[in-house]
Amino acid sequence: MKTLLASTAVALCLLGTGASASAAECGDVTIANMNWQSAEVLANIDKIILTEGYGCNAELVVGDTVPTITSMVEKGQPDLAPEGWVDNVPEVISNGIAENKIVVAGDALADGGEQGWWIPKYVADAHPDIKTIDDALGHPELFPAPEDSSMGAVYNGPQGWGGTVVTGQLFKAYGAADKKFTLVDTGSAAGLDGSVAKAYERKEGWMGYYWAPTALLGKYEMVKLDFGAEADAAAWKSCNTNADCPDPKKNVWPKDKVQTLVTKAFADRAGPALDYLKKRSWGNATVNKLLAYMTDNQASGEDGAKYFLKNNEDVWTQWVTPEVAEKVKASL
């Protein structure tokens, strides 16, 4: 019995030493908790997995794209930006990488941030010939305008959004007015969402601007139309995004790169935790569904993270080793 107790004590001591070593290796980790749903829930997922799976002492700190990434480069804090929309700060990112201040761990969103013109899936299923914007504009009768059903409608976002400007320019580029379409100003984000919800409830046609990942696309299944054009980055920058450009051409809406960034100091000490961040990437369809759940249930980022970890083991267990997965599951 004494031998058994001694062996058990040694084993527990070794386990404790192993856990301490893991925590010491990873250490304190500050995670930017940015102020939109997808970034918030991802930050909370990282906190749980890094804490429970890798023994880190993880803490969430308030963040937003520009100030967070700038602070990472200039001050070395926070350690981790889970969902960095890097196209918004290209110079800061390139300088930070060149100066060995930050490291790109991987793509947070495997599909990137998507913007474009969408139609309901039930319309796409009923009309399989509609694949592109030009195809849809050939059928104004399928997308009736709210004030005049003899016209088709393209629903736009509110004034002040970059996507609203681009949609206005694409409306010109594709000759939508000549094809009996009108551009509808929805007035606000709520107005845009409401127009989709109303169409879905009535199973009516709808076409307009939207983006992913979002809760709305998790609730209402939509299909993004192909642009049917060649991408022209120079024309996009000079004309498609400029409301004053009089003659925009058809173009492809570029996807936003959405990446996970870490400071070089954290990358150097993270050990296996960095391997997790390199693998941790999810598709917009997965994120859309999670955001829809969070919206419908008024769930916080922490609530959403726990829901995801409990209900999507097939996704997140691919990011970690079986041993880490068991630790995370046990913590839930």
Steps between C-alpha positions, in 0.01 A plus 500: 500500500787735589662418165173571319456833679858599424458410132178698482666800661787486251256472208297798622818697549611424147158597362511824693850572375390431142204735528718771654758462226230531235358813664846647543582438136182666377483749787266797521314563175296810419237446232334789314123474544377710207156656491314291241343158540733277298813650654352491850405134486834400347688685776300307758563169323873577505486589869337169591725282284822679595411493872351153532691325223843658519524628856533865399387780728278663236324832548268694270568869441287752311613547140417621151677450169715810457592577865562134586731420210681834536554429871630151425764647270596800713456367855500122470149475650258330479661166420226376270249648254277203406312668213706771333351661189846571370401675177384792717856565623734367227792732576493432873495125433782504242717722721435284805599185315809665348609623843444154652238635740200290394441163337207378289398171659246413230163580344228552759231480231581230246264665248612854579253782553248485214297789360278509196146468366290212634168335422295255712588134451137418417523738202832349390355148530190591299707674232827306460585708193562803725866484595635850436393860559424532130280189516299647788467838331338321208200423724360816662170316553669267751625785720209747522563850633299586815344812351451382141474127428545564128864582583769282649688606813857485627506565874791706626647570844476832686693811407850511641587134440775415254285213371222746423730705278625191318147369445400834349797485265431139403136594435635742236763260369251220431248737340231406751288809437474418130383151597200638694658493846500763771752538783326492840650695791414293809599786732668296774647162584167409659319606184725282285453200731128561514470494122661155491283368784183631336586338166575170670176500699304552177731283286544794262795592285776719644835614368749732664813574693607290795812348651629196690547383763181635657214376717247586231659262247497234769125545542404554137675287241626722219709446188762750387483585131812463287625829361556354153803723452878505527649649814667837442659625822601838357151575367350381828706746699467795263137464390290220650557634851474866398147643480622790284635274225250536212572185299567197724558164331387154599739362759547237770455597864828397663483282808637648820790313658407421859797365691613409849791715614735446793791702633845361424567474873197278551577292191846429639368369833160354403625150417215262412247780550631661182436177309135529605476859375655399168232233450207693645302611195128468426268553206239773469212249494605375845540853634167615352310224681673573829428873473135426422479289818662778703263764361186292550601413857661834593812301581823663608835420345572257784159333464552468126846352547375233740207419270738462205745279690220275623323468166776516238762253615545386140634848419716607794655163587679523166689802637652324801656171609273229648653566843417871484151422370430277802611774741271755334205260496552424868497872583160541334 
